[in-house]
């Protein structure tokens, strides 16, 4: 009886390593040159920290202008091994995309919706809006958020606490995940997991105490800047900006995905209630950023993508369920496979098009980041 279990574990481990390695290698090879302006702020913080100049953008000025302390520390540490921070950040982003896909797969297995898992594996890492954020902390943040839900669904609360704490340290938005899951936990009235609570507080409170003493506030100064930008006549706030972002996706594969996602909403309401917990996070995120009134930046919309992928998978599950209910068994598996075979290469083609349009202003970003005399090696193509 132990041999099949052992064999299954070996196969699962092989699959995990092959998927993580394969997706990371392919995405990094294709987009190692990628970059945009915002992450260079974090790169300069990391370089200054690495050279003993403090957690600062300008030496001697204690101003918190990066939203991602954990990503900054990670780059500073790994930068001793690979000083090319832009390429290092892209590699971490590619790995985070693969890890996020695996977490979606695991969550779908726990909640018994395997087609959601396949969408997570195949369509999440290849979604263009996510790829555009390579180089920033966004993808690592999303991986931690997805890991939080995956561990929570399995009732592994200490790991849940570690993941959500790391999400909060990667981006303050992670507190929304903690709020949603804490509210759900209290609603179902389970005994309080004191170890998980201690882990969460033990990981997060030191940073907030340090930030309060070092910077005078744990809130980044850039928040007020983005809010003022949103109020400018030439700018656009987060909520209406979503329509602008969506205009880039008015092509047949994404319109098909949108139709399937709409069907997924109905399927969730009728037969997949547990996914409402996951979608509550996405809705709360959208409402929070809309209330903040920040300016429209494309990377702010990346956390909406996991919710879209989940609804897409639920929509495909609904189509399969219809064929089963109609007793057309021969087509119940062909249709989902056909849809995935259409959508995966379609998204791949979108990535190929995206790859042809790198940001030609990378040299300018490097010049600004290198203002303190520290070189950030990067070779745009």
C-alpha positions as CSV (number, residue, x, y, z in Angstrom):
1,X,0.0,0.0,0.0
2,X,2.9,2.4,0.6
3,X,4.5,1.9,-2.9
4,X,1.7,3.7,-4.9
5,X,1.7,6.6,-2.4
6,X,5.5,6.9,-2.7
7,X,5.3,6.7,-6.5
8,X,2.7,9.3,-6.6
9,X,4.7,11.6,-4.5
10,X,7.7,11.1,-6.8
11,X,5.6,11.9,-9.9
12,X,4.1,15.0,-8.2
13,X,7.6,16.2,-7.2
14,X,8.9,15.7,-10.8
15,X,5.9,17.5,-12.2
16,X,6.4,20.4,-9.7
17,X,10.1,20.8,-10.5
18,X,9.5,20.5,-14.3
19,X,6.7,23.0,-14.3
20,X,8.5,25.6,-12.1
21,X,11.7,25.2,-14.0
22,X,10.2,25.1,-17.5
23,X,7.9,28.0,-17.1
24,X,10.6,30.1,-15.4
25,X,13.1,29.3,-18.1
26,X,10.8,30.1,-21.0
27,X,9.4,33.3,-19.6
28,X,12.8,34.6,-18.5
29,X,14.4,33.7,-21.8
30,X,11.7,35.6,-23.7
31,X,11.4,38.6,-21.4
32,X,14.8,38.9,-19.6
33,X,15.2,42.4,-21.3
34,X,11.8,43.6,-20.0
35,X,11.5,46.6,-17.7
36,X,9.5,49.8,-16.9
37,X,10.1,52.8,-14.7
38,X,8.5,52.1,-11.3
39,X,10.8,49.1,-10.2
40,X,13.9,51.2,-10.6
41,X,13.0,53.0,-7.4
42,X,13.2,49.7,-5.6
43,X,16.4,48.7,-7.3
44,X,18.1,51.9,-6.1
45,X,16.9,51.3,-2.5
46,X,18.3,47.7,-2.8
47,X,21.6,48.9,-4.1
48,X,22.0,51.5,-1.4
49,X,21.1,48.9,1.3
50,X,23.5,46.5,-0.2
51,X,26.3,49.1,0.0
52,X,25.6,50.0,3.6
53,X,24.0,53.3,2.8
54,X,20.8,52.5,4.5
55,X,17.2,51.8,3.5
56,X,17.1,55.0,1.4
57,X,16.7,56.3,-2.1
58,X,19.1,59.2,-1.5
59,X,21.8,58.6,1.1
60,X,21.0,60.6,4.3
61,X,17.3,61.0,3.4
62,X,15.0,58.7,5.3
63,X,12.0,58.7,3.0
64,X,10.0,55.6,2.3
65,X,9.3,55.7,-1.4
66,X,9.1,52.0,-2.2
67,X,6.0,50.0,-1.5
68,X,7.8,46.7,-1.2
69,X,10.3,46.2,1.8
70,X,10.5,42.4,1.3
71,X,11.3,42.6,-2.4
72,X,13.9,45.3,-1.7
73,X,15.6,43.1,1.0
74,X,15.5,40.1,-1.3
75,X,17.2,42.0,-4.1
76,X,19.8,43.4,-1.8
77,X,20.6,39.9,-0.5
78,X,20.6,38.1,-3.8
79,X,22.4,41.1,-5.5
80,X,25.6,39.9,-3.8
81,X,25.3,36.8,-6.0
82,X,24.0,38.6,-9.1
83,X,24.5,42.4,-9.1
84,X,22.4,42.9,-12.3
85,X,19.2,43.7,-10.4
86,X,16.9,44.3,-13.3
87,X,17.6,40.9,-14.7
88,X,17.5,39.3,-11.3
89,X,14.1,40.9,-10.7
90,X,12.8,39.5,-14.0
91,X,14.0,36.0,-13.1
92,X,12.2,36.3,-9.7
93,X,9.1,37.5,-11.5
94,X,9.2,34.6,-14.0
95,X,9.5,32.1,-11.1
96,X,6.7,33.9,-9.2
97,X,4.4,33.5,-12.2
98,X,5.1,29.7,-12.3
99,X,4.6,29.5,-8.5
100,X,1.3,31.4,-8.8
101,X,0.1,28.9,-11.4
102,X,1.0,26.0,-9.2
103,X,-0.9,27.6,-6.2
104,X,-4.0,28.1,-8.4
105,X,-3.7,24.4,-9.4
106,X,-3.4,23.3,-5.8
107,X,-6.4,25.4,-4.7
108,X,-8.5,24.0,-7.5
109,X,-7.6,20.5,-6.5
110,X,-8.7,21.2,-2.9
111,X,-12.0,22.8,-4.0
112,X,-12.5,20.1,-6.7
113,X,-12.6,22.2,-9.8
114,X,-9.7,20.7,-11.8
115,X,-10.4,22.9,-14.9
116,X,-9.8,26.0,-12.8
117,X,-6.4,24.4,-12.0
118,X,-5.6,23.8,-15.7
119,X,-6.4,27.4,-16.4
120,X,-4.2,28.4,-13.6
121,X,-1.3,26.3,-14.9
122,X,-1.6,27.4,-18.5
123,X,-3.3,30.8,-18.7
124,X,-2.2,32.5,-15.5
125,X,1.6,32.6,-16.3
126,X,1.0,33.6,-19.9
127,X,-1.5,36.5,-19.3
128,X,0.0,39.6,-20.9
129,X,-1.0,42.1,-18.2
130,X,1.0,40.0,-15.7
131,X,4.0,39.7,-18.0
132,X,4.1,43.5,-18.3
133,X,4.8,43.8,-14.6
134,X,8.0,41.7,-14.8
135,X,10.7,43.4,-12.8
136,X,8.5,44.6,-10.0
137,X,7.3,43.0,-6.8
138,X,3.7,42.5,-8.2
139,X,4.2,38.9,-9.3
140,X,5.9,37.8,-6.1
141,X,3.1,39.5,-4.1
142,X,0.5,37.6,-6.1
143,X,2.3,34.3,-5.6
144,X,2.2,34.8,-1.8
145,X,-1.5,35.8,-2.0
146,X,-2.4,32.7,-4.0
147,X,-0.3,30.5,-1.7
148,X,-2.2,31.9,1.2
149,X,-5.5,30.8,-0.3
150,X,-4.1,27.4,-1.2
151,X,-2.9,26.7,2.3
152,X,-6.0,28.1,3.9
153,X,-8.2,25.8,1.8
154,X,-6.2,22.9,3.1
155,X,-6.5,24.2,6.7
156,X,-2.8,24.5,7.1
157,X,-3.0,27.6,9.1
158,X,0.6,28.2,10.1
159,X,1.7,28.1,6.5
160,X,-1.3,30.4,5.7
161,X,-0.1,32.9,8.2
162,X,3.5,32.8,6.9
163,X,2.3,33.3,3.3
164,X,-0.1,36.2,4.1
165,X,2.6,37.9,6.2
166,X,5.1,37.7,3.3
167,X,2.4,39.1,1.0
168,X,1.9,42.1,3.4
169,X,5.6,42.6,3.5
170,X,5.8,42.5,-0.3
171,X,3.0,44.9,-0.7
172,X,0.7,46.5,2.0
173,X,-2.3,45.4,-0.1
174,X,-1.7,41.9,1.3
175,X,-3.6,43.0,4.4
176,X,-6.8,42.7,2.3
177,X,-6.1,38.9,2.0
178,X,-5.6,38.7,5.8
179,X,-8.8,40.6,6.4
180,X,-10.9,38.4,4.1
181,X,-9.6,35.1,5.5
182,X,-9.8,36.3,9.1
183,X,-13.4,37.4,8.6
184,X,-14.2,34.0,7.0
185,X,-12.5,32.2,9.8
186,X,-14.5,34.0,12.4
187,X,-17.7,33.4,10.4
188,X,-17.2,29.6,10.4
189,X,-16.3,29.8,14.1
190,X,-13.3,27.6,14.2
191,X,-10.9,27.7,17.3
192,X,-8.4,30.5,17.0
193,X,-5.1,29.2,15.6
194,X,-2.8,30.9,18.1
195,X,0.4,29.6,16.4
196,X,-0.7,31.1,13.1
197,X,-1.6,34.4,14.7
198,X,1.8,34.5,16.4
199,X,3.6,33.8,13.2
200,X,1.7,36.5,11.3
201,X,2.4,39.2,14.0
202,X,6.0,38.0,14.5
203,X,6.8,38.5,10.8
204,X,4.9,41.7,10.2
205,X,5.2,43.8,13.3
206,X,9.0,44.2,13.3
207,X,8.9,45.9,9.9
208,X,6.1,48.3,10.9
209,X,8.0,49.1,14.1
210,X,11.2,49.7,12.1
211,X,9.4,51.8,9.5
212,X,7.7,53.9,12.1
213,X,11.0,54.7,13.8
214,X,13.2,55.0,10.7
215,X,10.9,56.8,8.4
216,X,8.3,58.3,10.7
217,X,5.5,56.3,9.1
218,X,5.0,52.8,7.6
219,X,3.0,54.3,4.7
220,X,5.1,55.0,1.6
221,X,5.2,58.7,0.6
222,X,4.3,57.7,-3.0
223,X,0.7,57.0,-2.0
224,X,-0.1,60.7,-1.7
225,X,1.7,61.4,-4.9
226,X,-0.4,58.8,-6.8
227,X,-3.6,60.2,-5.3
228,X,-2.7,63.7,-6.4
229,X,-1.9,62.4,-9.9
230,X,-5.3,60.7,-10.0
231,X,-6.9,64.1,-9.4
232,X,-5.0,65.8,-12.3
233,X,-7.0,66.7,-15.4
234,X,-4.6,64.9,-17.6
235,X,-4.7,61.7,-15.5
236,X,-7.3,59.1,-14.9
237,X,-8.3,57.4,-11.6
238,X,-8.2,53.7,-10.9
239,X,-11.8,52.7,-11.4
240,X,-12.5,54.4,-14.8
241,X,-9.0,53.5,-15.8
242,X,-10.0,49.9,-15.9
243,X,-11.9,50.5,-19.1
244,X,-8.8,52.0,-20.7
245,X,-6.8,48.9,-19.7
246,X,-9.5,46.6,-21.2
247,X,-9.3,48.3,-24.6
248,X,-6.1,46.5,-25.2
249,X,-7.9,43.2,-24.8
250,X,-10.7,43.7,-27.4
251,X,-9.5,40.8,-29.5
252,X,-11.2,37.4,-30.1
253,X,-9.4,35.3,-27.5
254,X,-10.0,37.7,-24.7
255,X,-13.6,38.3,-25.7
256,X,-14.0,34.5,-25.6
257,X,-12.4,34.4,-22.2
258,X,-14.6,37.2,-21.0
259,X,-17.7,35.3,-22.1
260,X,-16.5,32.2,-20.3
261,X,-15.7,34.2,-17.2
262,X,-19.3,35.7,-17.2
263,X,-20.6,32.1,-17.4
264,X,-18.3,31.3,-14.5
265,X,-20.0,33.9,-12.3
266,X,-23.3,32.1,-12.8
267,X,-21.7,28.7,-12.2
268,X,-20.0,30.0,-9.0
269,X,-23.4,31.3,-7.7
270,X,-25.2,28.0,-8.4
271,X,-22.6,25.2,-7.8
272,X,-19.2,26.6,-6.7
273,X,-19.9,28.7,-3.6
274,X,-16.5,28.3,-2.0
275,X,-14.9,30.3,-4.8
276,X,-16.8,33.4,-3.6
277,X,-14.2,33.7,-0.8
278,X,-11.5,34.0,-3.4
279,X,-13.5,36.5,-5.6
280,X,-14.2,38.5,-2.4
281,X,-10.5,39.3,-2.2
282,X,-10.5,40.6,-5.8
283,X,-13.6,42.7,-5.3
284,X,-12.3,44.2,-2.0
285,X,-9.0,45.0,-3.8
286,X,-10.9,46.8,-6.6
287,X,-13.0,48.8,-4.1
288,X,-10.0,49.7,-2.0
289,X,-8.0,51.1,-4.9
290,X,-11.1,52.9,-6.2
291,X,-11.6,54.5,-2.8
292,X,-8.0,55.6,-2.7
293,X,-8.4,57.4,-5.9
294,X,-4.9,56.6,-7.2
295,X,-3.9,57.3,-10.8
296,X,-4.2,54.6,-13.4
297,X,-1.1,52.5,-13.7
298,X,-1.2,49.2,-15.5
299,X,0.5,47.3,-12.7
300,X,-2.4,48.2,-10.3
301,X,-4.7,46.0,-12.3
302,X,-2.6,42.9,-12.2
303,X,-4.2,41.5,-9.0
304,X,-7.5,41.4,-10.9
305,X,-6.1,38.7,-13.2
306,X,-6.2,35.7,-10.8
307,X,-10.0,36.4,-10.3
308,X,-10.5,36.5,-14.0
309,X,-8.6,33.2,-14.5
310,X,-10.7,31.5,-11.8
311,X,-13.9,32.7,-13.4
312,X,-12.7,31.6,-16.8
313,X,-12.0,28.1,-15.4
314,X,-15.4,28.0,-13.7
315,X,-17.0,29.0,-17.0
316,X,-15.3,26.1,-18.8
317,X,-16.4,23.8,-15.9
318,X,-20.0,25.0,-16.5
319,X,-19.8,24.0,-20.2
320,X,-18.5,20.6,-19.2
321,X,-21.3,20.2,-16.7
322,X,-23.9,21.1,-19.3
323,X,-22.7,18.2,-21.5
324,X,-22.7,15.8,-18.6
325,X,-26.2,16.9,-17.6
326,X,-27.3,16.4,-21.2
327,X,-25.7,13.0,-21.2
328,X,-23.5,13.9,-24.2
329,X,-20.6,12.2,-22.5
330,X,-18.4,12.0,-25.6
331,X,-18.1,15.8,-25.8
332,X,-17.8,16.6,-22.1
333,X,-14.0,16.4,-22.2
334,X,-13.4,17.4,-25.8
335,X,-14.9,20.9,-25.4
336,X,-12.7,22.0,-22.4
337,X,-9.6,20.6,-24.1
338,X,-10.5,22.4,-27.3
339,X,-11.0,25.7,-25.5
340,X,-7.7,25.4,-23.8
341,X,-6.0,24.5,-27.0
342,X,-7.4,27.6,-28.6
343,X,-6.7,30.0,-25.7
344,X,-3.1,28.9,-24.8
345,X,-1.5,29.6,-28.2
346,X,-3.6,32.7,-28.6
347,X,-2.2,34.1,-25.3
348,X,1.2,32.9,-26.5
349,X,0.9,35.0,-29.7
350,X,-0.1,38.0,-27.6
351,X,3.1,37.5,-25.6
352,X,5.1,37.3,-28.8
353,X,3.6,40.6,-29.9
354,X,4.3,42.2,-26.5
355,X,7.9,41.0,-26.6
356,X,8.4,43.1,-29.8
357,X,7.5,46.3,-28.0
358,X,10.0,46.8,-25.1
359,X,10.1,50.1,-23.4
360,X,12.8,52.1,-25.2
361,X,13.1,54.5,-22.2
362,X,15.0,51.9,-20.1
363,X,18.2,53.8,-20.6
364,X,16.6,56.9,-19.1
365,X,15.3,54.9,-16.1
366,X,18.8,53.6,-15.5
367,X,20.3,57.1,-15.7
368,X,17.9,58.3,-13.0
369,X,18.4,55.3,-10.8
370,X,22.2,55.6,-11.1
371,X,22.1,59.2,-9.9
372,X,23.9,58.3,-6.7
373,X,26.8,56.9,-8.7
374,X,25.9,53.2,-8.3
375,X,25.7,51.3,-11.5
376,X,22.7,49.1,-12.2
377,X,23.8,46.8,-15.0
378,X,21.2,46.3,-17.6
379,X,21.3,45.6,-21.3
380,X,18.0,46.4,-23.1
381,X,17.5,45.0,-26.6
